[in-house]
Every structure is written in C-alpha cells, then in structure tokens.
Amino acid sequence: MNRFRIGLAPLLLISLTLSCGPSSPPVTEVSIPAAGESSQAEILEAPRIPLGIDRKVLQSLVTNLDQDPDEEQILLLQDKANLSLPVTLQIADYDQARKTYYLAWEGAVLASASQPVFLTMEDLIGDHQQEVLVQGLNESGKSTLDVLRLVPPSGSLGLAYRTIFSKVSSGTIQIEHPLRPEDYSLGQNSNLSDPIIIEEPDPASKNPLATIRTTYSWLFQKGEYVSTNVEYYQKSLSGDTILEQLFSGDNAGLEGFLQGPWVKAVPEKTGFLILFFDTSAREINFATTRAQEVYRWETTSRSSRSSLYIVGSNDLINLIKLQISVSITAADSLEIVAQDNPAWTGTYQKLVPSAALVLARQGTQALSQEAPPSGLYKNDKGDEFDFQVPEIRLKLAGVSMVGSVAVFPLGKVTVMQIKVPNRPGIQGLSRAYAMVAKEERNTSRVVRTLRLQGGTLTSKGWISDQSDPLRLEQVEGTATNFRP
C-alpha cells in the first residue's frame, strides 16, 4: 500500500510526468528497472510506432520537438536479450499526409539499460530550444550523460538529432544553471549556455580528496560542448586519520557512515532541511517544517574514495527519481549535490541525537492513502476532474492537464492533493483541497457531489485560502444536470 508520512510536517506529493492535450492514445503497462530489475509496474504511454519483439520501453516522453503543431514521442528502449547493452533512443514524428506516426530518428546513448536511466528535456544553449538529455550509469557504474540537439531542417532532411555532449565519468556529471537575462534569444553567446561540470578523482594522486574539475561550454562555431577549463584542487577535510580507514573500505562502510539525520548548514527560507539516510529500510528522507519526501534507496555507485552517487525513486510514484552525489568532507559533514532539486544542494552537518529529538518532538505518524473518487466530475463552468487512479485528468479554465492525486485525512479535514509537474512552456499545478464528498440516491439516478475548498499544507495542518470552493457533480442515470 502506498503510504503518506507525517513526520516534521504534512506530506508534499510529487507527481507523474505531465501530458497535456485534448486527447491521448491508449497506455500500456511496462516496467522500469532499477539497479537491473524492478517488480513494480508503471503506467506509461504506449509507443506510437511499432517496436521489435526484442525491445522493451524504459521511458517515454511526449512533447513538441519542432515548430509543427503535432507532438513527437521520445522512447528509451532496452534490448530484452542483453540488458547490459546501451540504451537506444528513438523519436517518433507525425506524418500529416499519412495521418500516422513513423520512426524519424534512432541513436544509442552511453547509459546501460541495466542501470537507472533518466530522460529529460532542457534548454541548455539559451535559444529556447529544448535539448534531449539522457543521464545514467554504464555497466561499470560510472556516470554518463548524453545531450542531443535538433538538427535544423535542410533539403530532404526531416527530424534529426546530433550529439553535442557525450561523456563517461568515474565521478559526477552536473549541469550548472546560471541566471540568464530575460530577453535572451540567440544562443550563440556561450555566456548564455549552461556549462556542464565533471568532477572526478585525480588518477595521478594518492590523496582521495584530490579532484579534477573540468568545465565544458557550448561552442557555437563547432556546434558542440568543448572543454574550456580544467582545475586541480583538493577538497577540504578534517579528521583525515579517522576517515582514511573508511575511505579504504567498501560501499557498505560509507553507507553506514551516512546513517541517521543530517541538517543543511544554511537553512532554506522555509526553514530547516533535514536529510535522513535509513540504511536498514533502504530509504532517504528530505524533510522541512512543512513537508517530507520519502525515496526508496535503489542504487549506490562509488564515484571516488570519499564520494557516492545514489539513485532512488519516490516512495509513492516510482517515475519520480532521486539523483544525488554525496561527498564526505569531515567526520560530521557532507556535501550534497542534488541533480533535479537545487534547493537540496549544499553542506550538511551531522545532527546530534538531542537536536534530532527536539525537531522530531511531534512524533511520526503513518497515514494510509484513502481511495480517491472515481470517474468524471464536472460543473457548469466547464471544470472537469476525471479520476483515473493513480492519474487525474483536469480541465480548469479551458486548459487540459494530467497529474497525480492523493487523498488522506489530516486533522479534521480530508485533504485531496493534486500535483501537475511543469512541462516545457507550460506551468504546472499544485493544489491542496479540503474535500467533502456526498452521494444522493433515488429510483432514477445517483448524484455524487464534491466540494473542494482550496488551501495550503503547513506544519499546523491544512489551512484554507478563503477562495470560493469548487463544486463538482457526477450523475448516474437518465437525468443530466449541474448544480451551482
């Protein structure tokens, strides 16, 4: 059963990949392997092109890659006969003349299909064009990153991509996101592009903290990322003698060192951020005074003698992944780099038991997720909530969205939390409603109503935002009407 946890604060729900549009093709059930294999199935959109019987879908993403009005589909595929082979990337484009999808481009990336792999879209260059990013691990557990860029159409050339960055590292590969001016447009200036940083142990040094930091920048003239700066430095470390034995050991020893609570040295604006590693339950928790996020600890890869690369997935929704680099810098200090959540990146200090007890004084409750409503609810304003667990399909103010939904009791109210993640060019949605559900029956029909009052989740529970509540209705029977 999926769990919601209330520790330092109410749950923050993380949601599925967004899919917008007036209609969607059927979905097919495929499994996503983590660390080689996973028994948990996820609902992914069905491939829009035929696949060979030897191919299996790892991830899919539907988005608009070019200037035409039709969406394309990106597929990450594995070879069923040999999971250690690199992942294959296919792009399906829509043919207006034939009214069907076809294979427009295919290529291989460095990530192994037997390891966790992540597909994302980002504008790295600064010209408002989304690059395709595939990040993962190779068969030896080393970090990989491939970046592919759309090739401008020329002559008979259709939709095609070229690789502008492809590297394997025994350390970490991170993308920096410097602040860009609001009016950026050309993408020819390397100052507007996002640099890619590789940090890895210095093979010429016996010091485990000796590090090589290589910066790769976009070079417009070459149309690819090139190395522009190499730094040699030594990470600061106190208590060398104490930690030397730890660094000489195996991954289990480093994981054991991480066990327990850590607090971010510089608090966020929202308050303290607590990071808890639970090696026995294989869980990683990030908690603030307002929310807690729980991840299953799936894979640990040694990126240096003093560092680990850790991959996990959300405890509620397996499609939401965690990628963090953990460097031990002192007997009571860590450096964390979170790939997809910059707010979690920073220095963490070991939280002594007495301080942890004070912060957790409210205790920890386990809440079971209640079943959400089922089917389509709507009102006379055109708002629609179509509950297709674990998804919810929304239409608000004429905009169609797909996200995830969770219902759980919190104090005296029943909270319905809806999360729709951001998509390139489209703003996401995060709502926490107090839900009141009623049902009326007579001989001819059944009328179910939902009253949804908007609000926010805080450390004190759910608080109303005093907005006008949404009233939605579902009618079964011959009559069809809406109540205000």
Salt bridges, closest charged atoms under 4 A:
GLU45 OE2 - ARG48 NH2 2.42
GLU71 OE2 - ARG423 NH2 2.73
ASP95 OD2 - ARG98 NE 2.79
GLU106 OE2 - ARG55 NH2 3.41
GLU122 OE1 - HIS177 NE2 3.61
ASP123 OD2 - ARG180 NH1 3.50
ASP127 OD2 - ARG149 NH2 2.48
GLU131 OE2 - ARG149 NH1 2.54
GLU176 OE2 - ARG213 NH2 2.92
ASP194 OD2 - HIS177 ND1 3.08
ASP194 OD1 - ARG180 NH2 3.08
GLU199 OE2 - ARG213 NH1 2.76
GLU231 OE2 - ARG213 NE 3.52
GLU244 OE2 - ARG305 NH2 2.85
GLU255 OE1 - ARG282 NH1 2.94
GLU268 OE2 - LYS264 NZ 2.47
GLU283 OE2 - ARG3 NH2 3.05
GLU283 OE1 - ARG5 NH1 2.85
ASP315 OD1 - ARG3 NH2 3.38
GLU391 OE1 - ARG393 NH2 3.62
GLU439 OE2 - ARG441 NE 2.59
GLU439 OE1 - ARG448 NE 3.03
GLU440 OE1 - ARG483 NH2 3.11
GLU473 OE1 - ARG483 NE 3.38
GLU476 OE2 - ARG448 NH1 2.86
